[in-house]
């Protein structure tokens, strides 16, 4: 990654900061604030444009849509929050196309594992089914997994 243009490194850093802050706020407050996701999304797309012009900005926007649209469909009935949708948009934007597909799949896998573990731990403690799954944790884990597994990030 040291040979990547400064704008790509800055976009990755912005997404990493957004993910870190979102995990903390989701765990503590059960929300992902707009002041984290919206500036991060704008910055990542702008930096993609700086790094590679319109082709890379278009890839970033397409990646954002690939990751955000399925989660938006889940947010309509209230299954997840809109903060999760916007955070996924950031992750898709930094991944670009086609890596955003890997991000989406790996986030879904991480989310299923997280929900299953939370349910298992609740049952072991004799509690009821969890009502809140801090999905920012799964978004961060899935995005990191896509990056580490060598998906075709910019």
C-alpha positions as CSV (number, residue, x, y, z in Angstrom):
1,X,0.0,0.0,0.0
2,X,3.0,2.3,0.3
3,X,3.1,2.8,-3.5
4,X,-0.5,3.9,-3.6
5,X,-1.2,7.5,-4.4
6,X,-1.6,9.8,-1.4
7,X,-5.3,10.3,-2.2
8,X,-6.0,6.6,-2.1
9,X,-4.2,6.3,1.2
10,X,-6.1,9.2,2.6
11,X,-9.4,7.7,1.4
12,X,-8.6,4.4,3.2
13,X,-7.6,6.4,6.3
14,X,-10.9,8.3,6.2
15,X,-12.9,5.0,5.9
16,X,-10.9,3.4,8.7
17,X,-11.5,6.4,11.0
18,X,-15.2,6.3,10.1
19,X,-15.4,2.6,10.8
20,X,-13.6,3.0,14.1
21,X,-15.7,5.8,15.4
22,X,-18.9,4.1,14.2
23,X,-18.1,0.8,16.0
24,X,-17.5,2.8,19.2
25,X,-20.7,4.8,18.9
26,X,-22.8,1.8,17.9
27,X,-21.6,-0.2,20.9
28,X,-22.0,2.7,23.3
29,X,-25.0,4.6,22.0
30,X,-26.7,2.2,19.6
31,X,-26.4,4.6,16.7
32,X,-24.0,5.7,13.9
33,X,-24.0,9.5,13.6
34,X,-24.3,11.4,10.4
35,X,-21.3,13.6,11.3
36,X,-19.2,10.5,10.9
37,X,-20.6,8.8,7.8
38,X,-21.7,11.7,5.5
39,X,-18.3,13.6,5.5
40,X,-16.4,10.3,5.2
41,X,-18.5,9.4,2.1
42,X,-18.0,12.7,0.5
43,X,-14.3,12.7,1.3
44,X,-13.7,9.1,0.0
45,X,-15.5,9.9,-3.3
46,X,-13.7,13.2,-3.8
47,X,-10.3,11.5,-3.1
48,X,-11.1,8.8,-5.6
49,X,-11.7,11.5,-8.1
50,X,-8.4,13.2,-7.2
51,X,-6.6,9.9,-7.5
52,X,-8.0,8.7,-10.8
53,X,-10.4,11.2,-12.2
54,X,-13.9,10.4,-13.3
55,X,-13.3,6.7,-13.9
56,X,-12.2,6.1,-10.2
57,X,-14.9,8.4,-8.9
58,X,-17.5,6.5,-10.9
59,X,-16.1,3.2,-9.5
60,X,-16.4,4.7,-6.0
61,X,-20.0,5.7,-6.5
62,X,-20.9,2.4,-8.0
63,X,-19.2,0.6,-5.1
64,X,-21.2,2.8,-2.7
65,X,-24.4,1.9,-4.4
66,X,-23.6,-1.8,-4.5
67,X,-23.1,-1.8,-0.7
68,X,-25.8,0.6,0.4
69,X,-28.8,-0.3,-1.8
70,X,-29.3,-3.8,-0.3
71,X,-29.0,-2.4,3.2
72,X,-31.4,0.4,2.4
73,X,-33.9,-2.3,1.4
74,X,-33.4,-3.8,4.9
75,X,-33.8,-0.4,6.6
76,X,-37.2,0.3,5.1
77,X,-39.0,-2.3,7.3
78,X,-36.7,-1.3,10.2
79,X,-34.4,-4.4,10.3
80,X,-31.3,-2.2,10.4
81,X,-30.7,1.5,11.0
82,X,-29.9,4.1,8.4
83,X,-26.5,4.7,10.0
84,X,-25.6,1.2,8.9
85,X,-26.7,2.0,5.4
86,X,-24.5,5.1,5.3
87,X,-21.5,3.4,6.8
88,X,-21.8,0.6,4.2
89,X,-21.9,3.3,1.5
90,X,-18.6,4.6,2.8
91,X,-17.1,1.1,2.7
92,X,-18.4,0.5,-0.8
93,X,-17.0,3.8,-1.9
94,X,-13.6,3.1,-0.6
95,X,-13.6,-0.4,-2.1
96,X,-14.9,0.7,-5.5
97,X,-16.2,-1.7,-8.1
98,X,-15.9,-4.7,-8.2
99,X,-14.4,-5.0,-4.7
100,X,-17.6,-3.7,-3.2
101,X,-19.2,-7.0,-4.0
102,X,-16.7,-8.8,-1.8
103,X,-17.3,-6.2,1.0
104,X,-21.1,-6.8,0.8
105,X,-20.8,-10.5,0.9
106,X,-18.2,-10.6,3.7
107,X,-20.2,-8.0,5.8
108,X,-23.3,-10.3,5.5
109,X,-21.3,-13.3,6.6
110,X,-19.8,-11.3,9.5
111,X,-23.3,-10.1,10.4
112,X,-24.7,-13.5,10.4
113,X,-21.9,-14.8,12.6
114,X,-22.3,-11.9,15.0
115,X,-26.1,-12.3,15.3
116,X,-25.7,-16.0,15.8
117,X,-23.1,-15.5,18.6
118,X,-25.2,-12.9,20.3
119,X,-28.2,-15.2,20.2
120,X,-26.1,-18.2,21.5
121,X,-24.7,-16.1,24.4
122,X,-28.1,-14.8,25.3
123,X,-29.5,-18.3,25.4
124,X,-26.6,-19.5,27.5
125,X,-27.2,-16.7,30.0
126,X,-30.9,-17.6,30.1
127,X,-31.9,-14.3,28.6
128,X,-34.1,-13.4,25.7
129,X,-33.3,-12.8,22.1
130,X,-31.1,-9.7,21.6
131,X,-33.0,-6.7,20.3
132,X,-29.9,-4.8,19.0
133,X,-27.0,-6.1,17.0
134,X,-24.3,-3.4,16.7
135,X,-23.9,-4.0,12.9
136,X,-21.0,-1.5,12.7
137,X,-18.9,-4.3,14.1
138,X,-19.8,-6.6,11.3
139,X,-19.4,-3.8,8.7
140,X,-15.9,-3.2,10.0
141,X,-15.0,-6.9,10.1
142,X,-16.3,-7.6,6.7
143,X,-14.6,-4.6,5.1
144,X,-11.3,-5.5,6.8
145,X,-11.7,-9.1,5.6
146,X,-12.3,-8.0,2.0
147,X,-9.2,-5.8,2.2
148,X,-7.0,-8.5,3.8
149,X,-8.2,-11.2,1.4
150,X,-6.9,-9.2,-1.5
151,X,-10.1,-7.9,-3.1
152,X,-9.4,-5.6,-6.0
153,X,-9.4,-2.3,-4.1
154,X,-8.1,0.8,-5.9
